[in-house]
């Protein structure tokens, strides 16, 4: 009995560790026909209060027969068990493998009693194991299905973005309950020319059902023989509806079954904190999204957004970098426009997301907004796959650490054989500062900017733009050089791309270090030093010029007056 109680306590503690993923992570998906240059792209912000930003790397390997792989939960490092190792694995840089396959995720939790505590593979391990074993998006879907069928799924509900150089898919998944091995899921191919997104709320509703005929656009997990049929645009677990019926979640006709509505019914938080991020992305590329304003406000949950839309213009890699920096600017939810922004227009709110004015359980509940860019981010990327180039050259993981708003996306080619020191695993951790870690350097600058966001962020963005546009403008030459080398010697091409990626990260680190010093000197003690000719101004004798002391904007002064009344009023004297 004591052992049982202890197990329950341990499980509850470990479950609590998983909660850091709640309302965390954002993915945007762009198909070839919707992108400016014909590439497929997905984004991912790995948001967490306890995730350290580093660039994972697994080299390609061949394993002997009978080799086993230890699986550790990504969120907690908890040991889950062993699985059979693949005979050969592919190299993986972050969330992209050497075949330009990329995977990202967001957690939606869903029906919590469907979590299988006996499963061996968690959602994070699922991504990285799949990247080591699959060559394209469709293979990834089958690999995910096979792994979970054999070993069980240890996590809650997840949405996955899966893309290769040709196509992009969204896959949503949830467990079958304790002791029920496997998972139920639906995967849909994003139509070419369209964009999609997900942000901690399941997005797939009804979907085409398999007819089990040769011309069916949908197949189940029992029909993987048609996996690579280009006509197939929907794949799902054969029992995805049966499991819902068995758990008393659904009783209608199969054609009425909605994955999201059954396994992750939308709530106020699902709309206001989650889908609002997808809406902001869609709104930037469509003139028709304000019709969903009441939905994302959490006021009318009946009018859901479409799973995908056709953008009103082509989307570039730089566009996606900036979409990941969104704070709901220009919308009714603009986080810079209410008193919570403070005097300097900060688009950040410290947690919790929901709050009360008192401890009274009956007191009204209020909320902060949850935008795409957030302070608690481990790493963020834009994965770009280009089918007109050889795989080691065609795949670029534009990788940054910490808050997307104040990070720099660095080009990490998928063919590289090592990662930069500043992004290396083990170079510091969340409790250990390292002066050579990009994560700590970018956190330093970000936290400086939070104190005077209106001005300091502009300085950071100027350097950010300088670096990112420089990398993008230089891509053509790098691609051409690497492609020429590849045609002669693949090893030399990989060495060239490795050296380039390492140098790019080193350039960013050096420039960002200089920025941190500049911000400290310029804005020390609430003053703003004057500048001339790229240097801080001095008097003719070389003494520092008197700095500006800009004070507070009138809007904030009025807020203070409204809160304090006459407390701070200076009495008029002699008619003044």
N, C-alpha and C positions, 0 to 999 in steps of 0.2 A: 504493500500500500504506500509506504514512504517513497519507494522508487517511482511509483506512478505519479505521485504528487510532485516529486522533483522534476520528472520529465515534463509535466505540464507547465511548471514554472519556467523551465529552460526554454520550452517552445514559445511561451508567451513573450519571454524576453527577446528571443531571436526574431519573433514576428514583429515586435516593436521596432527592431532595427530596420526592417523592410519599409516601415512607414515613411522613411525619408524620401521615398519616391513619389508620395502623394502629391498631385498637382505639379509634378516635375516633368521636365523634358518636353521638347517640341521638335516635330519633324515636318518639313515641307518637301514635296516631291514634284519634279518637273520632267516631263517626257521629252523625247527628242524633238517632236514637232512643235513644242512650246518653248524650246530653248533657242537662244540667239545664234548658236553655232552648231546645233544639231547633236548636242551631247545630252545624256540623261544625267540628272542631278538629284541628290537628296541631301537634306540638311539634318543635323542632330545637335541639340544642346543637351549635354548630360548634366542635368541640374540636380544638385544634392547638397545638403549641408555638411556631408561627411565624405564626399568624393574628392580625391586629389587629382589634379589635372596632369596627366602624363600620356605619352604616346606608346601604346602597346605594340609589340613586334614579335612575331613568330616566324622563324625561317622555315622554308620548305624542308621536309624530312621524309625519309623512308624508314619504316619500322619493321622489326621482325615479326613473324607470325606469333600470335598469342600475346602481343604487347597490350598493356592496359593503360588507361588514362585516368588519373585522379581528378575528380570534379569538385571544385570549391565554389560556393555561392559567391557571385560577383559582389553583391552588396555587403556581405558580412564576412567573407572569407571562411565561412563555415564549411567543413568537409561534408560532402553529400554522398560520395561513393565512387565506385570505379565503373568505367565503361570500356568496351573494346576499342583500341586505337585503330585508326584507319591505316592500311598498308602504306599509303603515301599522303602527305598533307601539303597544302599550298602555303606559300608565304603570305603573311598578313601584316599590313601596316595600319595600325589603328583599326578602323572599321571597313577597310577595303583590302581585298586580296589581289594577288598578282594577275588574275584574270579580269580585273576591273569590276568585280562584284562587290557591292557595298550593302550594308545593313545598318539601320538605325531603329530606335524603339521609343515608345512612350507607354507608361503604365496607366491602366485605367481601373485596376483592382476588380471591379464588377462584383458578382455574387460571391461573397467571401467563403461560404460553406462549400464552394466547389474547389477550393485550394486543396491539393493533395500533399499532405505533409510527408508522405513516404516517397515522393518522387526524387529522382537523382539529378535531374538537369533543371537548373533555374534559367530564367530568361536571358541573363547576361552570358552565362556559359553557352547557352543555345546559339546566340549570335556568333560568338568567336569560334566555337567548334564547327558550326556550319560554314563559316568563311574559310576554314582550313580544309573543308571537304567538298565544297560545291564550286562549279565553274561558272554557273550563270543563275539567274533568278529562279527559273523553273526547277533546276536541280536543288536550289536552296529550299524551295517549298517542300519537295519530296524528302530532302535530308532532315528538315525539321520534323516532318510527320513521322519518319522512320525512327528518329532518335527518341521522340516522346512516346511512341507506341511501345518501344522496347524497354525504355528506362524510366518513364514517368516524368511528369511535369511538376516542378517544385514551386512554381510561382503563381501569382494571381493573374488577372487579365492583362494582356499586352496587345498593343498595336505595333506591327513591324513595317518599316519601309524597306523594300528589297529592289535593287536596281542593278542592271548590267548595261553594257554599251547599247543594247537594242531596245530594252523595255523596262518598265517600272511597275511594281506591284505594291498593294497594301494587303497585309495579312493580319487578321485579328484572331486571338486565341484565348482560351480559358480552360481550366482543368475540369475534371469530371467528378471531383470530390475525393475525400480521404480513402486511400486504398484502391481507388479506381485508376489503374495505369492508363496513361495516354492523355489526350486533350482533344477538345473540339475546336474547330477553326474554320474560317472562310478566308480565301485569298482572291482578290480581284485585280485584274490588270488595268492600269490607268490607260484610257484610250489615248492614242497618240495625238498630240496637239493640246493636251489638257494638263492641268495641275491639280494636286491633291495635298492634303495635310492632315495631321492628327496631333492632339496635344492633351493626352490623359483622359480622353473620352472616346469610347468606341464609336466609330463612324459608319461602319457597314450596316445597312439596314436590310431590306429585302435584296435578294440576289437571284440570278438565273439558276434554275434547278436543272440537274442532269436528266436528260431523257434516255441516256444509255444507248443512243444512236450515233452513227458515225459523224453526223453533221451537228451534234450538240455542241453549243458554245460553253457548256459547263460539264465538268466531270467530278466524280467523288474520289476519295483516296483509294478506292478499290479499282480505279481505272487509270492508274499512272502510266499504262502502256500508251496513252494518248498525251502524255505530259508535254511533248514537244510539238504537238499539232498546233500550228499558228492560229487555227480557228478557235482554240480553247482560250477563253478569257476569264473564266471563273473556275476555281478548284476549291473543294471543301471536304471536311471530314465526313465520311459517310453517315455518321451517327450524330451530327451536330444538332439536328432537330429532335432525334430520339432521346438524347440526354436531357434536353429541355423538358420534354414530355414526362420523362421518368421522375424528374425533380419537381413536378407540378408547376413549372414555369410557363408552359405553353399548352394550349388545347385547340388551337384553330387549325385551319387548312395549311398544308405545307407551303403553299404559294404566298401565304400571309406572314410567314416567319421572318422576323427582323432580328438579326444577330444583336445589334446594339440595344434595341428595346427590350429584349429578353435577358441578355446576359449583363448589360450595363445600362439600365434605364437612366435617362438623362434627368438630372436634378438641377437646382439653382446653381450649385457649384460646378457641375458639369458644363453648364452653358457659360456662366459668368467668369469662371477661372480657367476653363479649358478650351472650349470651342471658340471663345472670343479671340484666341490667338490665331486660329485658322481663319476666322472671319477677317481679322486685320490684314492677314496675308492676301486673302482673296480680294478684299476691298481695294488694296493697292493695285490690283490688276483687273478690276471689273467695275463697271458703273452701276451694277445691279445688286449690290450687297446691302444697301441700307434697308431693304425690305426685311432683313433679318435682325434689325436693331433690337426689337423687343425680345427676340429669342436670346441673343447673347447677353442682354441685360438681365436675363433670368426671369422676365415677366410673362412671357408666352412661350412655353416649352413645346408647344404643338407644331410650330413652324420651323422645322429643322432645315439646316443648310444642305445643299447637295453634296454628295461625296467628292465630286470633282467639278471643276468649271473650265471653260475655255478662256484663257487670258486675252485681254485686249491688246497685248503687245508681246513680243518675244522677251524671254527672261534670260539675263546673263548671269554668269557666276558672281559678278560683283553685285548685281541686284540681290541675289540670295544672301550674300554676306550682310548686306544692309537690312534686308527683311528680318534677319535673325537679331538685329539690334533694335527692333521695334518696341516702343513703350506706349503704344496706342496713341501716338501723336496724331493730331488732326482729326480725332474722333471725339464723340461726347464723353469718352472715358479717359481722355488725355490726362496722364498722371502728373503733368506739370502745372495743372490749372486749378487745383484746390488747395486749401490751407495745409494739407498734409505734405505738400511739396516744399514747405518751408519758404524762407525768403529768397532762395536761389533756384527755385524751379526744379527741384530734384524729382526725377521720375521713379524714385524708389520708396518702398515702404517696408519697414522691418516686420518680421513675422510676429504674431500669427496673422493669417489672412482674415480671419473672423475675430471680432472682439466686442466686448461690452464696456459700458462706462462704469458699471458697478459689479459686485459679486452676486447681486440679486439674480437668482435663476430665471426670474420672469422678466428681467430687463431686456429691452430690445437688442437684437444682434445686428452688428454692422460689419462691413467688409472693406478690405483694401482691394485694389485691382491687382490682377496677375497678368503681366505682360510677357511677351516672348523673351526679351532680354531681362535677366534677373541677376542679382548679385551672387547667389549661391550656385554657381556653375563650375563643374570640374573642368570640362573641355567642351569645345564646340567645333563643328566642321561643316564644310560643303564638299560632298563627294561628287566628283565629276568624271564621267566615263565617256570616252570618245571612240567610236567604232572605226574611224578612218586611220587610226594609228595602231601600231603593235601594242599589245597589252601593257608591257612594262613602261611604255611611253604614254599611252593613252589615258591611263588612270591617274588622277591627281586628287589627293586628299588635302583640301585647303583646311589646315588645322590651326586652332588657337586654343588657349587656355583661359580660364576664368570668364568673367562677364563678357558676353559677346559685344556689348556696346563699347567696351574699351579694350578689346583684344585686337590682335592682328592675325589674319588668316594667312598661314605660311604654306607654300606649295611643297607637299610631300608626295613625290611620285611613287606609284604603287610598286615600281620595280626596284626600289632601293633596298640595300642589304644591311643597313644599320640606321639608327635614329639619332638625331642631334642630342648632344649632352644635355642641353637645357630642357628637353622633353623626356629624357631617359627615365624609365621605371626605376625607382629606388633613389633618384636624386631628390632627397627630401621626402617628407610626407606631411600630412595635415597637422601633425603635432611637432614637426621638426623643420625648422627654417633652413634653407640652403641658399647661399648667395649665387649659385650657378643655376638655380631652377627658374624657368620661365613662369611657372605658376606663382611663385612667391613674388617675382618682380612685377607681374601684371596685377596681382592683388595689391601691391604697394601703390601703384599708380591709380588703380580704380578707387581704392579707399581714400586717396588724396582727393580725387575728383568729386567723390560724394560730398565732401565738406563745402565745396563751392562749385556746384555742378554747372551753373550757367556759364561760367568763364573757363574753368579748368578743363572741362570736357572738350571745349572747342580747341584748346591747345593739343589735347590728346588725339582728337579726331583728325587734325591737320597732319600729324605725323603718321597716324594710321592710314590715311588716304595716300600719303606719299609712298609708303611701303607697299601697300596692296596694289595700287595702280602700277607701280614699278614692276612688281612681280608679273602682273597680268600682261603688261606691255612687252615684257621680255620673253613671254611664253613661246612665241613663234620661233625665235632663234634657238631656244633650248630644245623645242620639239624637233626642229630640223636637224640640229646637231646630233641629238640622241637617235633619231630615226636613221640617219646616215651611218652612225656607228653600229646600230642594231643590224643593219643589212650586211655588215661585215663581220661583226663579233658581238654577240649578245652580252657577254660578260663585260666587255668594255663599255657598252651602252649603259648597263646597270651601274658600273663604277662611276661613270660620268654623272648620271642622275643622282646617285648617292652623294657625290661631292657637291653637286649643285644644291640639293635639298638641305644638306648640312650647312652650307655657306649661307643659304637664305635665312635659316633659323638663327644662325650666328649674327647675321646683319641686323635682324629684328631685335635680338637680345641686346646688342650693343647700342642700337639707336634708342631702345626703350629705357635702358639704363640712363642714358644721357637725358632723356625726357624727364625721368623721375627727379634728377638733380635740378633740372631747369625749373620744374614746378615748385620744388621746395624753396628755391631761392626767390622766385618771382612772387609767390603768394604767402610768404612767411608772416605769421601773426595777423592775418586778415588784411594786410596791406597788399598793394599791387605795384611792383616796381616798374618804372618807366623804361622804355626801350628805344634805342636808336641805332639803325644800321646793324641790326642783329645782335647788339650788345646792350647790357643794362646801362642806363644813362648815369653820368657822373657830372659833378660841377667842374669848372675849369681847373680846380685844384685836385681833382681826382676823388673827391668825396662823393658818396652816394647821393643822388638827387632825392629830394623828399618824395616818397611814394604817394600814389593815389590812395585815398581812403573813401571808397565809393559808398559805404554805408548800405542801407537797405532800400529796396524799391518801394514806391508809394503804396502799391497794393498790399505789401506786408505791413507797412506803417499803419494803414487803416485797420488791418486785422488786429494789430496790437492795441490800437485805440478802442476798438469794439470790445476787446476782451478785458481791458483795464479801466475803462471809463476815464475819470479825472485823476487817477492815481499818478500818472506821469506828466500831467499838465503843468507847464510852467506858468505861474501867475503873471498877468500883464502888469506893467509898472509905468506910471506916468504917461498913460495914454497909449502905451505900446501894446 
